[in-house]
Amino acid sequence: MIRLAMTTDAETFERVREPLAARGIEVGHVRAKERSLRVSGEGDESADVGSADVAGEFDGFDVGLVYPTRLMEGAVVDERLGAPWVNGRDAVVTSRNKAGVLATLDAAGLPTPRTTLVSNPVSESVVVDAVEAFSYPVVVKPNSATRGVGVATASDPDSLLGVVDYLNLIHDYRATGDKSFLIQEFLPDARDYRAMVVDGECAGAVRRELDDDALAAGRWKHNVHRGATARGVDLDPEARDLAERAAEALGIDYLGVDLLATEDRLVVNETNARPTVDAATKYEDDFYDRFAALIRRTAERE
């Protein structure tokens, strides 16, 4: 039995435990944040896992699924675990940088929304100049946030500069790491898909949709964490191929690829190297077989 460490105890952890156990992979939870972690010296065997180390909690794992989202804590967990990751630190850092992802995909000839990176602090004139190539409305989003946090639309120069003012307030705080944001073309009425690529092949997809009331209220973000519903769909060959080519260009084996489709365009909008696994019914029948095979192969690296 292979032991797989997961640093999340949310939806994905609960969903994958039984299907992977049936394929010879025992899934265990490793808590990587909101606690204390021993860096050196001996641990306290009587300590509570919520505050300090419990003896042996990092022992006996053959492989980890995805490097912890908090990179500082991740370095300690990685060392204590001593096992390879399906998606290691490089994969997580690569995918988190939205601008870097889009630049890589564009260089590989893959379609993406027209996007400009702005690195704060800049003057208002720089922002105004940066948006000249776009038509309003435009999307403004932090470069490294997730779940739709901080994403807004701007319908004219004044509203754009207003959004940037709020970003400036955040970026003025010294502890803020990433001080960049994106200005991106807005694709109205685009269909929003999350394709799951496992070991180079698309293993299924969901379409994320808002209900009629949300649309009537003017909402447009299709993030599930913002109230959208994800339903399983069969992607057409063009969309499957694009998702697979995106994962190949980034060199990431286990990747969520966000696609936007309009009547005449299909683009990669973002990627996620820490993708949530949805219900098995929303993926292809062999999803867990392929998932388990990737985990086993990773465990054999060391």
C-alpha positions as CSV (number, residue, x, y, z in Angstrom):
1,M,0.0,0.0,0.0
2,I,1.4,3.4,-1.0
3,R,0.9,6.2,1.4
4,L,0.0,9.6,-0.1
5,A,0.3,12.8,1.9
6,M,-2.2,15.6,1.3
7,T,-1.9,19.0,2.8
8,T,-5.6,19.9,2.4
9,D,-8.4,18.4,4.4
10,A,-11.2,20.0,2.4
11,E,-13.3,18.7,-0.5
12,T,-10.5,17.0,-2.5
13,F,-9.2,15.0,0.5
14,E,-12.6,13.5,1.3
15,R,-13.4,12.7,-2.3
16,V,-10.2,10.9,-3.3
17,R,-9.8,8.7,-0.2
18,E,-12.0,5.8,-1.0
19,P,-11.3,5.7,-4.8
20,L,-7.6,5.8,-4.2
21,A,-7.7,3.2,-1.4
22,A,-9.5,0.9,-3.8
23,R,-6.4,1.3,-6.0
24,G,-3.8,0.6,-3.3
25,I,-3.1,4.1,-2.2
26,E,-3.8,5.2,1.4
27,V,-4.4,8.9,1.8
28,G,-3.3,10.7,4.9
29,H,-3.6,14.4,6.0
30,V,-0.5,16.5,6.8
31,R,-1.4,19.8,8.3
32,A,0.9,22.5,6.9
33,K,-0.5,25.7,8.2
34,E,-2.1,27.5,11.1
35,R,0.0,25.6,13.6
36,S,3.6,25.4,14.8
37,L,6.1,23.2,13.0
38,R,9.4,21.9,14.5
39,V,12.3,23.1,12.4
40,S,15.2,21.6,14.5
41,G,15.6,19.7,17.7
42,E,13.4,16.9,19.1
43,G,9.6,17.1,19.0
44,D,7.2,16.8,21.9
45,E,5.4,13.5,21.7
46,S,2.6,14.7,23.8
47,A,1.9,17.9,21.8
48,D,-1.4,18.7,20.0
49,V,-1.2,18.6,16.2
50,G,-3.0,21.9,16.1
51,S,-0.2,23.7,17.8
52,A,3.0,21.6,17.7
53,D,4.4,18.3,16.4
54,V,3.0,14.9,17.1
55,A,5.6,12.1,17.0
56,G,5.8,10.4,13.7
57,E,3.1,12.5,11.9
58,F,5.4,13.1,8.9
59,D,6.8,9.5,8.8
60,G,5.9,6.7,6.4
61,F,4.7,8.6,3.4
62,D,5.8,7.6,0.0
63,V,4.6,10.6,-2.0
64,G,2.9,13.9,-1.6
65,L,0.1,15.2,-3.9
66,V,0.7,18.9,-4.1
67,Y,3.3,21.2,-2.4
68,P,1.7,23.3,0.4
69,T,0.1,26.6,-0.7
70,R,2.2,28.5,1.8
71,L,5.7,28.3,0.5
72,M,7.5,29.1,3.8
73,E,5.7,26.4,5.7
74,G,6.0,24.2,2.7
75,A,9.8,24.2,2.9
76,V,9.6,22.7,6.4
77,V,6.9,20.2,5.6
78,D,8.8,19.1,2.4
79,E,12.0,18.5,4.4
80,R,10.2,16.6,7.2
81,L,8.1,14.5,4.8
82,G,11.2,13.5,2.7
83,A,9.0,12.3,-0.2
84,P,8.5,13.4,-3.9
85,W,5.5,15.5,-4.9
86,V,3.2,14.9,-7.8
87,N,3.2,18.7,-8.2
88,G,6.2,20.2,-6.4
89,R,7.1,23.7,-5.5
90,D,8.1,24.7,-9.0
91,A,4.8,23.6,-10.4
92,V,2.8,25.5,-7.7
93,V,4.9,28.7,-8.2
94,T,4.7,28.5,-12.0
95,S,0.9,28.1,-12.0
96,R,0.3,30.8,-9.3
97,N,1.9,33.4,-11.5
98,K,-0.9,34.2,-13.9
99,A,1.1,36.5,-16.1
100,G,4.0,34.1,-16.3
101,V,1.6,31.3,-17.4
102,L,0.0,33.4,-20.1
103,A,3.4,34.6,-21.3
104,T,4.6,31.0,-21.6
105,L,1.5,29.8,-23.4
106,D,1.6,32.8,-25.8
107,A,5.2,32.0,-26.6
108,A,4.1,28.4,-27.3
109,G,1.5,29.6,-29.8
110,L,-1.5,28.9,-27.6
111,P,-4.5,31.3,-27.5
112,T,-4.9,33.4,-24.4
113,P,-6.9,36.6,-23.6
114,R,-5.0,39.9,-24.5
115,T,-3.3,40.7,-21.2
116,T,-0.9,43.3,-19.8
117,L,1.0,43.0,-16.5
118,V,1.4,46.1,-14.4
119,S,4.0,46.1,-11.6
120,N,3.2,48.6,-8.9
121,P,4.0,51.3,-8.0
122,V,3.3,53.1,-11.3
123,S,1.8,56.4,-12.2
124,E,-1.8,56.8,-13.4
125,S,-0.4,57.6,-16.9
126,V,1.2,54.1,-17.1
127,V,-2.1,52.5,-16.3
128,V,-3.9,54.6,-18.9
129,D,-1.3,53.8,-21.5
130,A,-1.4,50.1,-20.7
131,V,-5.1,49.9,-21.4
132,E,-5.0,51.7,-24.8
133,A,-4.8,48.4,-26.7
134,F,-8.1,47.2,-25.1
135,S,-11.7,48.0,-25.4
136,Y,-13.8,48.7,-22.3
137,P,-14.9,47.0,-20.2
138,V,-11.6,45.4,-19.0
139,V,-10.9,42.9,-16.3
140,V,-8.5,43.8,-13.5
141,K,-7.1,41.0,-11.4
142,P,-4.3,40.4,-8.9
143,N,-1.5,38.4,-10.5
144,S,-1.3,35.7,-7.9
145,A,-4.7,35.5,-6.1
146,T,-7.0,32.5,-6.4
147,R,-10.8,31.8,-6.2
148,G,-11.7,35.1,-8.0
149,V,-10.4,37.2,-5.1
150,G,-9.8,40.8,-6.1
151,V,-11.0,40.4,-9.7
152,A,-13.1,43.3,-11.0
153,T,-14.2,44.9,-14.2
154,A,-13.8,48.5,-15.2
155,S,-16.0,50.1,-17.7
156,D,-14.1,53.4,-18.3
157,P,-10.8,55.1,-17.3
158,D,-12.2,56.5,-14.1
159,S,-13.5,53.2,-12.8
160,L,-10.2,51.5,-13.9
161,L,-8.2,54.0,-11.9
162,G,-10.6,53.5,-8.9
163,V,-9.9,49.8,-8.9
164,V,-6.2,50.5,-9.1
165,D,-6.5,52.8,-6.2
166,Y,-7.7,50.0,-4.0
167,L,-4.8,47.8,-5.3
168,N,-2.4,50.5,-4.4
169,L,-3.6,50.6,-0.8
170,I,-3.0,46.9,-0.5
171,H,0.4,47.0,-2.3
172,D,1.5,49.9,0.0
173,Y,1.6,47.4,2.9
174,R,5.2,46.3,3.2
175,A,4.5,42.7,3.8
176,T,2.6,42.4,0.5
177,G,4.7,40.1,-1.7
178,D,3.4,40.2,-5.2
179,K,2.7,43.9,-6.2
180,S,1.6,43.1,-9.7
181,F,-1.8,43.0,-11.3
182,L,-3.2,42.2,-14.7
183,I,-5.3,44.2,-17.1
184,Q,-7.1,41.8,-19.4
185,E,-9.7,41.9,-22.2
186,F,-13.2,41.0,-21.1
187,L,-14.9,38.2,-23.0
188,P,-18.7,38.8,-22.4
189,D,-20.9,35.7,-22.3
190,A,-17.9,33.3,-22.5
191,R,-18.5,29.8,-21.4
192,D,-16.2,28.9,-18.5
193,Y,-14.7,25.4,-18.3
194,R,-12.2,23.7,-16.0
195,A,-10.4,20.9,-17.7
196,M,-8.5,18.4,-15.6
197,V,-5.3,17.2,-17.2
198,V,-3.7,14.1,-15.6
199,D,-0.3,12.9,-16.9
200,G,-0.6,14.7,-20.2
201,E,-4.2,13.7,-21.0
202,C,-7.5,15.5,-20.4
203,A,-9.4,13.3,-17.8
204,G,-12.6,15.3,-17.8
205,A,-14.0,18.7,-17.4
206,V,-16.7,20.8,-15.8
207,R,-18.6,23.9,-17.0
208,R,-19.0,26.5,-14.3
209,E,-22.3,28.4,-14.5
210,L,-24.2,31.1,-12.5
211,D,-27.9,30.7,-12.1
212,D,-30.4,33.1,-13.8
213,D,-30.8,35.2,-10.7
214,A,-27.1,35.8,-10.4
215,L,-26.8,36.7,-14.0
216,A,-29.8,39.1,-13.8
217,A,-28.1,40.8,-10.9
218,G,-25.1,41.5,-13.1
219,R,-22.7,38.9,-11.7
220,W,-20.1,37.4,-14.1
221,K,-17.5,35.5,-12.1
222,H,-17.9,31.8,-12.6
223,N,-15.8,30.6,-9.6
224,V,-17.5,27.8,-7.7
225,H,-16.3,29.5,-4.4
226,R,-18.3,32.5,-5.5
227,G,-21.5,30.5,-5.9
228,A,-21.3,29.1,-9.4
229,T,-22.3,25.5,-10.1
230,A,-20.0,23.0,-11.8
231,R,-21.5,20.3,-14.0
232,G,-19.6,17.6,-15.9
233,V,-19.3,18.1,-19.6
234,D,-17.7,16.5,-22.6
235,L,-15.2,18.9,-24.1
236,D,-14.9,19.0,-27.9
237,P,-11.6,17.8,-29.3
238,E,-10.3,21.3,-29.8
239,A,-10.8,22.2,-26.2
240,R,-9.3,18.9,-24.9
241,D,-6.2,19.4,-27.2
242,L,-5.7,23.0,-25.9
243,A,-5.9,22.0,-22.3
244,E,-3.3,19.2,-22.9
245,R,-1.0,21.5,-24.8
246,A,-1.2,24.0,-22.0
247,A,-0.1,21.4,-19.4
248,E,2.7,20.3,-21.7
249,A,4.0,23.8,-22.3
250,L,4.1,24.4,-18.5
251,G,5.5,21.0,-17.7
252,I,2.9,20.2,-15.0
253,D,1.6,16.7,-14.8
254,Y,-1.6,17.4,-12.7
255,L,-3.2,20.6,-13.7
256,G,-6.6,22.4,-13.8
257,V,-6.8,24.4,-17.0
258,D,-9.4,27.2,-17.2
259,L,-10.8,27.7,-20.7
260,L,-13.1,30.5,-21.9
261,A,-15.1,29.9,-25.1
262,T,-17.1,32.4,-27.1
263,E,-18.8,31.9,-30.5
264,D,-15.5,32.5,-32.3
265,R,-12.7,32.1,-29.7
266,L,-11.3,29.5,-27.3
267,V,-8.6,30.7,-24.9
268,V,-6.7,29.5,-21.8
269,N,-7.5,32.0,-19.1
270,E,-5.7,30.6,-16.1
271,T,-4.3,27.3,-14.7
272,N,-4.2,25.8,-11.2
273,A,-1.6,23.3,-10.0
274,R,-3.6,22.7,-6.8
275,P,-6.9,21.8,-8.5
276,T,-10.0,20.7,-6.6
277,V,-11.1,17.2,-7.5
278,D,-14.8,17.3,-8.2
279,A,-17.3,14.4,-8.0
280,A,-16.1,11.3,-10.0
281,T,-19.3,11.4,-12.1
282,K,-18.0,14.7,-13.7
283,Y,-14.9,13.0,-15.0
284,E,-14.1,10.2,-17.4
285,D,-14.5,6.6,-16.2
286,D,-10.7,6.0,-16.0
287,F,-9.9,9.2,-14.1
288,Y,-8.9,7.5,-10.9
289,D,-7.0,4.8,-12.7
290,R,-4.9,7.5,-14.4
291,F,-4.6,9.5,-11.2
292,A,-3.4,6.5,-9.2
293,A,-0.9,5.6,-11.9
294,L,0.6,9.1,-11.8
295,I,0.9,8.9,-8.0
296,R,2.6,5.5,-8.1
297,R,5.1,6.6,-10.8
298,T,5.9,9.7,-8.7
299,A,6.4,7.6,-5.6
300,E,9.0,5.5,-7.5
301,R,11.2,8.5,-8.3
302,E,13.1,8.1,-5.0
